[in-house]
Amino acid sequence: MSELPPIYVTSPMLPQLDDYMAELESVWESGILTHQGEKYQQLESELRGFMQAAHVPMFANGHLALQVALRAYGWPAGSEIITTPFTFASTTMAIVEAGYTPVFCDVGGESFCLDPTRIEALITEKTKAILPVHVYGLPCDVEEIEQIARRNGLAVLYDAAHAFGESLNGKSIAAYGDVVMFSFHATKVFNTVEGGCLVCSNEDIYERVCKIRQYGTQGDGAPVHYIGTNAKMTEVHAAMGICNLRSFADAVAKRKTVYESYAELEEIAGIVLPLYPAELTPNYAYYPILVEDSYPFSRDELADYLKDLGIMARKYFFPATNKFEIITELFGESATPVADELSRKVLCLPIHSNMSNQDVQRVVSALKQR
Ligand SMILES: *Cc1c(COP(=O)(O)O)cnc(C)c1O
């Protein structure tokens, strides 16, 4: 084991405690702790500007935001949602919890995202939506997906949990899709400790998600048309977001320097580095490398070697969600060979705004010396 302190795959962005306390003063004065109070209103308004969006309803976490959005459409139970298995458990679980059937579509080997050429073959009369993921903040083929959805009358809901603050073709990535979910979990590039939001342009869906977020009700005596849950964001979480949004650009700049230092790893035969397309302004959320079969060690061996040196790389995302026991039990087997291969080869290296130059050099030398 290494004597040096561990380097984690990520580390939460934290404001100065004094700045956070200053935000909390007015919360203490008002005594309003939740229910879309002053801090919620302020953060939502800042995010509307930041993403040039009409509505940015916020939630207790990203998972509930996605689940509430899916429920807001009110499709019949068992309706099919075409989605990627190469993602965090949350994406698939949100579909199932909302009462729908996930239909797994394979991903592209270079994009890591849903392969649009494989979507249409999976559409049936039960299909209602496509739910792609901008995995690692790498963008999906948004234009092709949009055309397929239009041709077939389907909704598009993006899981953009990894893509906060990114732009694509000069527009916020939130501009693509009917509903776009961002996670504000502590491990994400921007955090409210726990939290998340939706960006939705449709007024009807916006009204529904606001009601479902709050038990289906809105105000005393108002008619109740939806079965709701409790997914509200609190004032203390919104206050954290207000502070963290101020240093977001700085955090992304620091991540970028880590990303640039890792370019040195290019010389290692059998290791493939991530590549951002020119049309993306990235947030440098993750650093997924692929350990190819030509590399002298397996991905798992490499992960163990790094761990012994105190470098906590992570196998995001292994296994693919369609290989979860409960998912095959409920929905049967689905063949997604590209996603399987990626999940066997991928390893996410540490990248975050609290990494020092020495930390970065430790990771680089460890990999070069293997
Ligand atoms: C983090 C994450 C979520 C869930 O977000 P939470 O805010 O943690 O609930 C959903 N999808 C993906 C791909 C994620 O990484």
The ligand as an ORCA input file, in Angstrom:
! r2SCAN-3c Opt
* xyz 0 1
  C     -25.495     10.854    -10.935
  C     -26.316     10.282    -12.030
  C     -27.729     10.233    -11.975
  C     -28.509     10.499    -10.733
  O     -28.318     11.695    -10.163
  P     -28.466     11.892     -8.565
  O     -28.514     13.373     -8.442
  O     -27.267     11.268     -7.935
  O     -29.745     11.254     -8.155
  C     -28.412      9.828    -13.100
  N     -27.783      9.449    -14.213
  C     -26.435      9.446    -14.303
  C     -25.807      9.026    -15.587
  C     -25.668      9.833    -13.207
  O     -24.327      9.770    -13.269
*
